[in-house]
Amino acid sequence: MIINSKNDYLSRIGRKVISEDEIYRGVRSAAERINSLYDGSPMLLVSVLKGSVIFAGDLMKYVNIPCELDFLAAKSYYDSTDSSGSVKITHMLERDIKGCRVILIEDIVDTGRTLDAVTKQLKSMDPLSITTVTLLDKPQRRQVDFKADISLFTIPDIFVVGYGLDCGGYYRNLPYIAEYKPDGK
């Protein structure tokens, strides 16, 4: 994707789907749920790069029990607004998760393929438990039977950007979530 100017960039941001305040309230609520589920037991937060990094950072601020943070990277979109159907894990965790309580943090569950593949890979590493947390759920697009344990917002079948979600690497910095207009109209 090529952005030619600031006007071109701005013209592709559509209607606001989830406001900054709604995101804040959702993140706080998810952290409270995690705090109650784990009751003080140490855990490892795993952010799926790059889309969930802002969400993971904000969520971590409100988790009040001992935790570490690690990252893995997986891709399936390859600069398009449609999933390729193929998931590639491009960076794996730097530590052994055997016996760990893992909180897997993702930006969106769309087809379900990415979280399904990542979860299976992590389960093969013998953690004590894996809890999946996603900012957005788009159930109309599901192609794999996967449901996150904690999902903050359900959205319709639209392509969205902002708060870490991108199109071609752009728009992650928006503090809210908006519909993406590929033609700028």
C-alpha positions, 0 to 999 in steps of 0.5 A, a space after each residue: 500500500 502506498 500513501 501519497 500524502 497526509 490527505 490520502 492517509 486521512 481520507 482512508 479513515 472511515 467512521 469511528 467504530 470504537 472510541 478511545 474511552 470505550 477501549 479504555 473501559 474494555 481494557 480495564 474490565 479485561 484486566 480485572 477479569 484476569 486479576 480475578 482468574 489468576 488470584 495472584 499466581 504469576 503469569 506470562 503475558 504474550 503479545 502477538 506482534 505487531 497488532 496487539 502491542 498497544 493493547 498488551 501494553 495498556 492491559 499490562 498496566 492494570 494487571 496487578 499480579 506478578 507478570 512477565 511479558 514476551 512476544 511472538 510474531 505471526 502473519 496472515 495478511 501480508 499488506 492486504 485487507 484479506 487474510 491469505 489463509 496461511 499463518 506464518 509464525 515469524 518470531 517465537 518466544 524467547 523463553 521456555 513456557 513449560 509450567 507457565 500460566 500464559 495469557 495470549 494477547 491478540 488484536 483481532 480474531 477474524 478467520 480464527 486461523 492465527 490464534 488457532 495456529 499460535 495456541 496449538 504451537 504454544 500448547 506443544 510447549 507444555 504450559 500450565 495453562 493458556 488463556 486467550 484475550 482478544 481486543 476484537 472478535 469478528 465472528 462472521 469471518 470465522 473459518 476455524 472453530 476458535 473462540 477467545 476466552 476473553 474478548 473485549 468487543 465484537 464487530 461486524 464484518 468490516 476492515 478496521 484500523 487503529 489502536 495497533 491494527 493496521 493496513 499496510 503498516 499504517 494507522 496503528 497509532 490511531 487512539 481509537 478503532 475506525 473503519 478503513 476505506 481502501 478507496 478513500 471515499 
